[in-house]
């Protein structure tokens, strides 16, 4: 629903900007010089644009205006693809046109706690790195034979959602629906996962739903005010300097659930490993600061709905606390 979607020969856009006075879209087709106004369609702050006769190939940005006349140029939080860094515009992309051939694997896939797991955790650019950025295609050619030879059952990919800094491991992102373009296209990533499945190897995605990058084109102060981050400045920043997601805000919860669902549905990932769960359970991960009630509620809601929609997937918590019942089903607290 959100993001940029191909409708026949047209493209339809939806974006959430609850505090904006005005929202516009501008794109590479017009050298970013023509601004298309979006229409506010409801009181929640959903804005909409239907653009006729537009190929689904262009880079685009949103420009949000606050009530003081200031404007902010932003990437689309729901974009499926992004320009290769250091460029940062979103890119229109049709994920559904890739054709998987892993039906047999997907039909027989199940997560049985009695079966052995041997998980190889990998940073895409850290495997067989030789100067240039590793690509998803190179990973397919080099990593899969290695994993098979070493007897691993799964590959856990460190975060591959779009992030600005090559020197990082990808845990501070700017686009949670966009597989990073630094390693190739979304179809390249799908092809890697498809090949893993043909070799009976599962693929787990590392996700960080605690925080996001502070780069000006990203989620922070999306329409001039906090939208995705906590409004209280005392808790809006993490100890890493990033913005912390407001896990008590309905649209933010929807955004993160949608991200998880997207990668499980469209990319055929076999599970999710949630990073820094201790920072969701406790404020700043500090037990002395008390439990984060909205964070706990989010984790329970996340687990319940993802398991309901994808019962054969693996959900892993990276939790360094002594909080009880971390692995107990949600219906039992």
Secondary structure by P-SEA (a helix, b strand, c coil): cccccccccbbbbbbbbccccbbbbbcccccccbbbbbbbccccbbbbbbbccccccccbbbbbbccccbbbbbcccccccccccccbbbbbbbcccccccaaaaaaaccccccbbbbbbbbcccccccccccccaaaaaacaaaaaaaacccbbbbccccccccccccccccccccccccccccaaaaaaaaaaaaaacbbbbbbbbcccccccccccccccccccccccccccccccccccccccccaaaaaaaaaaaaaaaccccccbbbbcccccccccccccccccaaaaaaaaaaaaaaaaaacccbbbbbbccccccccccccccc
